Amino acid sequence: MGLLPADVQKQINSQLDRELGNRIRKDIKAQFEIIKIKMISDFNNHPVTREIDAGPDSSNISETLNGYGNLFSFIGFAEGQDPLIEVRRELNQVLIRNISYKNGKWDFIIQNEPTREKLFSLTPIPWAPGRSWMDGIETGLSGLGLYLYDPEKDFGEESNSGTAIQLKAKKKSKKAFGGSSTGGAIKQQRSRYKRTSYMSTILKQFRYSISKLRDIK
């Protein structure tokens, strides 16, 4: 059997290249979805997210408040509020576009890629809208020494969350300091907020996974 004519062989090779390219594009899309799902899962399962999701009666599973109260009431969210709805919407809008093969490598565009700046803009502190509580989770939040948490007490209109209030500057929270009264020796270590890694780490892992995806030959 003789060789196929050059034009026929060229057409076959072109068809094979298209089929291979389509398979690789499909694989890249599938791998991207896995990366995206992992990012969202990391966010949903983070102790800070779970604690805020649990609302004003949650325990401090993130340990950011040294086991006292919870982030929902400490940050000052209103009872019934969903502080994470905009963040989840942003994470779900991430898409992959324009998968192409150029200069010996595959590339693509990530549309609506989440950034710290964007997510921080969606997470204002209720009483300080110029600052992000999501940023504060990592860099520090002040006021723990004036935070009084008591899920059994009716704070009325003084409390957004219904389970806690911020005391006046001169009145310390005996529960937050672990003392039996507001006087006497104050355990200062319990008044300090404990910083923890959160969204920055999740986004860093997402970007790393995307960079590895671009290494597909």
N, C-alpha and C positions, 0 to 999 in steps of 0.2 A: 504494500500500500504506500503510495507516494505521499510526500508532504503536502499539507494544505496550502492553498495559495496564500500569499502574504497578507492580502486584504482580509481574507476570511479569518486567518490566525489573529490578526489585529483586532477584528471585531469580537472574536471569542475572548481574547485577553481583556478587552475593554469591558465586556459583560461580566467577566469574572471579577475584575477590579471593582465594578459597581456593586456586585453582590457582597464582596468582602467588605467594602466601605460601608454598606448598609448594615452589615452584621456588627461591625465595630461601633458604628453610631448607636445602634440599639443597645449594645453592651455598655457604652459610656453613659447613656441615659439611665440604664438600670443601676449602674454603680453610683450615679449621682443621687438617685432616689434613696439608695441605701444610706449614703452619707447624710442626706437631708433628714431622713427618719432618725438616724443616730443623733444628730444635733438636737432635734426636737425632743427625743427621748431623754437625752442628757439634761435638758432644761426641765422637763416635766418631773424627772426623778431626783433632781437636786434637792437637798434638805431645805434650802431657802424657799424654793418654789412650793414644795409640799406644805411647808409651814404656813406660808401666806395663803395658799389654797384652802387650808383648813379653817381660816377665819379667826375671829376674835377670841375663840375659846381654845385655840390650839396650844399644844405644849411647845417649848423652845427646842425642837429637834435639831435645829441648826447650831445650837449652843452659842450663838452670837450674843445672847443676853445672859450667859452663864446660868441657863436653866430657869430664869425668872420670866414669867409672862410669855409673850410671843411677839414676833415681828409685826403682825397685822395691827395689833393695838398699839405697839410701841411707835411705829411709823405714823399712825394716826389715820388709817383708812376708815371710811364710814361703814357701819354694819350693813351687810348686803352688797357691798361694792366688790367688783372683780378687778383688782389692780393689774392683772396679768393678761387681760383680754386683748389689748392692743399689741403686746409683745408676741403673743401666740399668733395673731393675725399676720404680723410682720414676718415671723419665721416660716409660716406656711406659704407665703407669697414668693419664696425663692424659687427661681426656675433656671433651667439650662437652655441656652439658645445658640444657634449658628455653629453647630459642630462641623468643623472643616479640617481638611488635611493640607497643610502647607509646609514647604521646606523640610519635608521628611518627618513631620510630627503632627499629631492631632491637637487641635485647640478648640476652644468654645468660649462663650460669654455666659457669665453668671448674672442673671437679671434679678434685681431687687435683693442683692446680697446684703445681709444684715451687717450693720456696723455698730460699734459701741456708741458712737455719737447719735445715731438714729434711735437706738433703743433707750439711751439715756434721756432723749427728748420726749419719749413716750412714758417715762416713769417719774413724773415730778413728785416731790414730797408735798403732801396736802397743805402743810402750813408754810412751805418754803418752795413755791413753784419754780423758782429759778435754779433749784438743785434737784438732782436725780437720786431717788432712794436706791436705785439699782447700782449706781456708782458708789453710794454710801455704804452699801453692803460690803464692798471691797476696800474702801478707803477709810471708813469709819463713820459712825453716826453718834452725835452727841445727845445728851439728855437722859441717859439711863439712870443717873442719880436722882432725877426728879420724876421718874416714871413710877406711877402707882398702879399696879394691876390687881384687880379683885373681881373675879367673875360672879361673885355672889352679891356684890354691892350695886345698888342703883345710883349711878353717877348722874343720871338725868341728861340735860342738855350740855353739861360740861364735857361729856365724852362723845367722840365721833363713833368709836367702835362699840361702846356700851360696856366694855369690861375694864377700861383703864382711863386714867387722866394724867396730864403733866402737872406736877405740883408747882407752886410758885418758887422762885429762885431760892428763897430763904427757908423753905420748908422741905426737908429731906424725906424721901420715902423709906420708912423703916423696913418695909418688906424687901425693897430692892437691895438694901445694905445688909439684910439678914439680922438686924438688931431687934430688940424688944421695944425700943422706943427711938424717937428721933434724936435723943441726946446720947452722951457717952461715946465710946470708941466706935468709929465708923470704919467698916471694912472697905477701904477704898478700891481694892481689887475687884469687888463685885459691881462697882459703879462704872467700870470701863467696858465699853462695847468691844467685842472680839471680832476683828476683821476676818473675812473668809473669802476664798476665791469663788467666783460665780460666773457671770456672763462672759467676762474677758477670756477665761480659760476655755469655755465652751466654744466661743468663736475662734479662738486660736486653733483648737483641734479641727474645727470645720475647715478653716483655710488650709491647714496642713493636709488634710485628706483630699481637698480639691487640687492642691499642687501635685500630689501623688497621682491623681487621676489624669492629670495633663502629661504624665510621663509615659502614657500608653503609646507604644510604637505602632 
